[in-house]
Amino acid sequence: MIKNTYLTSYFPLISLLLFSLSFSISFEFKMMIPFIKNIGIYAGMLEFFTDGGIKLALLALLTIAFFMVYSALKIIADTINELSLLFFSKETEGQSLTKIRSGSGIYFFAGAFALLISFYSILAVLVVFLIATISYFIYFVHKVSGELTISGIIGVIFFQVIVWATLLVGVGYIAIKVYNSILASLPI
């Protein structure tokens, strides 16, 4: 068996691509194309592009957009993981980071599965992503628990939950404020 630590180093990038493509396919075929057909833009686009060209262009644009979102989430997640280890871990050499590296396989296989089901439901792809995220969190806590005290494990869990909850609530609040300001500015 090959025991090279860099064997799975490409998993995060491929996972980002798989989930980006999965959400793009689901979003395009379940929401975007029906929407632009209903408002009449699709017929106008057919005058300049073929049907396949429109779908391919939309898929490329959506994949790039989702890739940027997932890349930002990965950077934030890595930072939160390393901050939680900084605050609560007793080790100083960074072996915990080496231990959790193979956890990217969770997202890799979940991304491959999400791509398979992306033609059926965007909700199913979201559920697969959430299950992969929870599984990775459990994997992360399990792998680093050897370097943590009981209070350190509790601290890591609470730190992660509080930071992610704060980020999600903050983004949700901002989205609602923007939505309400757009509705208030409409001349109805």
Contacts in CASP RR format, 6 or more apart in sequence:
PFRMAT RR
TARGET T0000
AUTHOR 0000-0000-0000
METHOD contacts of the structure
MODEL  1
MIKNTYLTSYFPLISLLLFSLSFSISFEFKMMIPFIKNIGIYAGMLEFFT
DGGIKLALLALLTIAFFMVYSALKIIADTINELSLLFFSKETEGQSLTKI
RSGSGIYFFAGAFALLISFYSILAVLVVFLIATISYFIYFVHKVSGELTI
SGIIGVIFFQVIVWATLLVGVGYIAIKVYNSILASLPI
5 98 0 8 1.000
5 101 0 8 1.000
8 101 0 8 1.000
8 102 0 8 1.000
8 104 0 8 1.000
8 105 0 8 1.000
8 108 0 8 1.000
9 101 0 8 1.000
11 104 0 8 1.000
11 105 0 8 1.000
11 107 0 8 1.000
11 108 0 8 1.000
12 74 0 8 1.000
12 104 0 8 1.000
12 107 0 8 1.000
14 108 0 8 1.000
15 104 0 8 1.000
15 105 0 8 1.000
15 107 0 8 1.000
15 108 0 8 1.000
15 110 0 8 1.000
15 111 0 8 1.000
16 67 0 8 1.000
16 70 0 8 1.000
16 71 0 8 1.000
16 74 0 8 1.000
17 63 0 8 1.000
17 67 0 8 1.000
18 108 0 8 1.000
18 111 0 8 1.000
18 112 0 8 1.000
18 114 0 8 1.000
18 115 0 8 1.000
19 66 0 8 1.000
19 70 0 8 1.000
19 107 0 8 1.000
19 110 0 8 1.000
19 111 0 8 1.000
19 114 0 8 1.000
19 125 0 8 1.000
19 129 0 8 1.000
20 63 0 8 1.000
20 64 0 8 1.000
20 66 0 8 1.000
20 67 0 8 1.000
20 70 0 8 1.000
21 63 0 8 1.000
21 66 0 8 1.000
21 115 0 8 1.000
21 118 0 8 1.000
22 111 0 8 1.000
22 114 0 8 1.000
22 115 0 8 1.000
22 117 0 8 1.000
22 118 0 8 1.000
22 125 0 8 1.000
22 128 0 8 1.000
23 62 0 8 1.000
23 66 0 8 1.000
23 114 0 8 1.000
23 118 0 8 1.000
23 122 0 8 1.000
23 125 0 8 1.000
23 126 0 8 1.000
24 59 0 8 1.000
24 62 0 8 1.000
24 63 0 8 1.000
24 65 0 8 1.000
24 66 0 8 1.000
25 59 0 8 1.000
25 115 0 8 1.000
25 118 0 8 1.000
25 119 0 8 1.000
26 118 0 8 1.000
26 119 0 8 1.000
26 121 0 8 1.000
26 122 0 8 1.000
26 125 0 8 1.000
27 62 0 8 1.000
27 66 0 8 1.000
27 122 0 8 1.000
28 55 0 8 1.000
28 58 0 8 1.000
28 59 0 8 1.000
28 62 0 8 1.000
29 119 0 8 1.000
30 121 0 8 1.000
30 122 0 8 1.000
31 122 0 8 1.000
32 58 0 8 1.000
32 62 0 8 1.000
33 42 0 8 1.000
33 55 0 8 1.000
33 58 0 8 1.000
36 42 0 8 1.000
36 45 0 8 1.000
37 43 0 8 1.000
42 54 0 8 1.000
45 54 0 8 1.000
46 54 0 8 1.000
49 57 0 8 1.000
76 167 0 8 1.000
80 159 0 8 1.000
80 160 0 8 1.000
80 163 0 8 1.000
80 164 0 8 1.000
81 100 0 8 1.000
81 140 0 8 1.000
81 160 0 8 1.000
82 97 0 8 1.000
83 159 0 8 1.000
84 155 0 8 1.000
84 156 0 8 1.000
84 159 0 8 1.000
84 160 0 8 1.000
85 94 0 8 1.000
85 96 0 8 1.000
85 97 0 8 1.000
85 144 0 8 1.000
85 147 0 8 1.000
85 156 0 8 1.000
87 155 0 8 1.000
87 159 0 8 1.000
88 148 0 8 1.000
88 151 0 8 1.000
88 152 0 8 1.000
88 153 0 8 1.000
88 155 0 8 1.000
88 156 0 8 1.000
88 159 0 8 1.000
89 96 0 8 1.000
89 144 0 8 1.000
89 147 0 8 1.000
89 148 0 8 1.000
89 152 0 8 1.000
90 147 0 8 1.000
90 148 0 8 1.000
90 149 0 8 1.000
91 147 0 8 1.000
95 147 0 8 1.000
96 143 0 8 1.000
96 144 0 8 1.000
96 147 0 8 1.000
99 143 0 8 1.000
99 144 0 8 1.000
100 139 0 8 1.000
100 140 0 8 1.000
100 143 0 8 1.000
100 144 0 8 1.000
103 136 0 8 1.000
103 139 0 8 1.000
103 140 0 8 1.000
103 143 0 8 1.000
106 132 0 8 1.000
106 135 0 8 1.000
106 136 0 8 1.000
106 139 0 8 1.000
107 132 0 8 1.000
107 136 0 8 1.000
110 128 0 8 1.000
110 129 0 8 1.000
110 131 0 8 1.000
110 132 0 8 1.000
110 135 0 8 1.000
111 128 0 8 1.000
111 129 0 8 1.000
111 132 0 8 1.000
113 128 0 8 1.000
114 124 0 8 1.000
114 125 0 8 1.000
114 128 0 8 1.000
114 129 0 8 1.000
117 124 0 8 1.000
117 125 0 8 1.000
117 128 0 8 1.000
118 125 0 8 1.000
137 160 0 8 1.000
141 153 0 8 1.000
141 156 0 8 1.000
141 157 0 8 1.000
144 156 0 8 1.000
145 153 0 8 1.000
148 156 0 8 1.000
END
